[in-house]
Amino acid sequence: MIAKLRIAVIGAGYWGPNLARNFDASPDWDLVAICDRDRHRAQLVADRHGGVRVVTALDELLAADDIDAVAVATPAATHHEIACAALAAGKHVMVEKPLADTASRGEDMVRAAAEAGLILMADHTYCYTPAVLKMRELVREKALGDILFIDSVRVNLGLIQPDVDVFWDLAPHDLSIIDFVLPGGLHPLSVTAHGADPLGAGKSCVGYLVLPLHGGAIAHVHVNWLSPTKIRQMIIGGTRRTLIWDDLNPQQRISVYDRGVDLNLQALHEEERSASTVSYRLGDTWSPALPEREALAAMVTEFAACIRENRPAITDGEAGLRVLAVLEAASRSLARPDVAGLIANDQRELIGETL
């Protein structure tokens, strides 16, 4: 039998209890402790799981020799400090999205994990859902053909966050999915962001991201805290088929349409392109059968497998950095509407020059 790994959850606010529940239920893990500055809040979570140890000081937690890994569920501004301290203490680390509050701090975390020979995993939860795993499979086996466009919508009547705008709050979900699905990850040629603050909240509450991709494709992400209806939808259009993911439709989360446009370019010269013929495909629609399971359960299983096999997670620190690169470029674009945020090929050298 393989000995269980021992985990502590840092942060007992909104997301921490969900992580604690899944680690406690996993056959791969022993939930050892809950760490939060608010002892009462931590105790409430600990009591749901057999009264595991409650710790209020991070140094005390990381000094313990009965902990192999930590899961960080705290505000993004604290991720760098906590993760680097945990890695220095010899603990593997999972961090909720976004990986950090700046790309440079995210790079520090990735570097520290590599130097220590430890696992750093980004909690990109959606990437572990059966639907998104199927989307990745269909895209990578070319069932959709070459990707032409990605259109993602994530809107709801949501809580206006005190520390981040709507891009940093909601877009990491969509960006992490796009990064996970596309072969080679998300490498946009540039990032253009448009945001609005109609309430006078001091930050964008409605936002649009435009991401030109290699090969002429384009991705568009719409996020909104002010919509009276909740929508979680992504459309991925290809040269062969188009896929629609509707996360709020459990009976049919994925629909694949054998429909599209074929452009037969018979003309050789640009001025003669009007001679080309256009045809429309109107084929079948099908929906793959998907298992219903909690994404977090699959994610904690992946975390354990990475540690035991000493391999990167499918949502590793590099994936977290690619998402951070887009978010930072979006912030620069918002600050200077006449400037698009450019991203270098390695996704780390962030440039702010006009296109």
Summary of the structure (lengths in Angstrom):
residues: 355
radius of gyration: 21.8
end to end distance: 57.7
largest distance: 75.2
contacts: 1192
relative contact order: 0.14
helix: 35%
strand: 30%
